[in-house]
Amino acid sequence: MYGLNHAGSSSIVTTIVLVVLATFFVSIRFYTRGIRHSGGGIGIDDWLILPGLLFFYLYAADGIYGMSY
């Protein structure tokens, strides 16, 4: 990947895997809270996780960009 050494390539792959896992688990959280109505439905803590996920995406993109160049 872009002439990276093994550590750089591993870091990028790890970052991508963590982004996918974070998105999956946030989706599962909304599914279980919203569709299944467990725990009283969707609350403010559920909505606040979305900006956190967005900031994680930006952090991951910055890290991948920084490792790539």
C-alpha positions as CSV (number, residue, x, y, z in Angstrom):
1,M,0.0,0.0,0.0
2,Y,1.6,3.2,-1.2
3,G,5.1,1.9,-0.5
4,L,4.5,1.4,3.2
5,N,6.5,-0.9,5.4
6,H,4.8,-3.8,7.2
7,A,3.9,-1.8,10.3
8,G,2.3,0.9,8.2
9,S,0.2,-1.5,6.2
10,S,-0.8,-3.4,9.3
11,S,-1.9,-0.1,11.0
12,I,-4.1,0.8,8.0
13,V,-5.7,-2.6,7.9
14,T,-6.3,-2.5,11.7
15,T,-7.9,1.0,11.4
16,I,-10.2,-0.2,8.6
17,V,-11.2,-3.3,10.6
18,L,-12.0,-1.1,13.6
19,V,-14.1,1.3,11.6
20,V,-16.1,-1.6,10.2
21,L,-16.6,-3.1,13.7
22,A,-17.6,0.3,15.3
23,T,-20.2,0.8,12.5
24,F,-21.5,-2.7,13.0
25,F,-21.8,-2.4,16.7
26,V,-23.5,1.0,16.6
27,S,-25.9,-0.4,14.0
28,I,-26.7,-3.3,16.3
29,R,-27.2,-1.0,19.2
30,F,-29.8,1.0,17.3
31,Y,-31.5,-2.2,16.1
32,T,-31.8,-3.6,19.6
33,R,-32.9,-0.4,21.2
34,G,-35.2,0.8,18.4
35,I,-36.7,-2.2,16.7
36,R,-36.6,-4.6,19.6
37,H,-37.6,-1.9,22.2
38,S,-35.3,-3.3,24.8
39,G,-34.3,-1.0,27.6
40,G,-37.0,1.6,27.0
41,G,-36.3,2.5,23.3
42,I,-33.8,4.9,21.8
43,G,-32.5,7.4,24.3
44,I,-30.1,10.4,24.3
45,D,-27.1,8.2,24.9
46,D,-27.9,6.4,21.6
47,W,-28.1,9.6,19.6
48,L,-24.9,10.9,21.2
49,I,-23.0,7.9,20.0
50,L,-23.5,9.1,16.4
51,P,-21.4,12.2,16.7
52,G,-18.8,10.0,18.5
53,L,-18.8,7.6,15.5
54,L,-18.4,10.5,13.1
55,F,-15.4,11.8,15.0
56,F,-14.0,8.3,15.0
57,Y,-14.4,8.2,11.2
58,L,-12.6,11.5,10.9
59,Y,-9.8,10.4,13.2
60,A,-9.4,7.1,11.3
61,A,-9.3,9.0,7.9
62,D,-6.7,11.4,9.3
63,G,-4.6,8.4,10.5
64,I,-4.8,6.6,7.2
65,Y,-4.0,9.8,5.3
66,G,-1.1,10.5,7.6
67,M,0.3,6.9,7.2
68,S,-0.2,6.9,3.5
69,Y,1.8,10.1,2.8
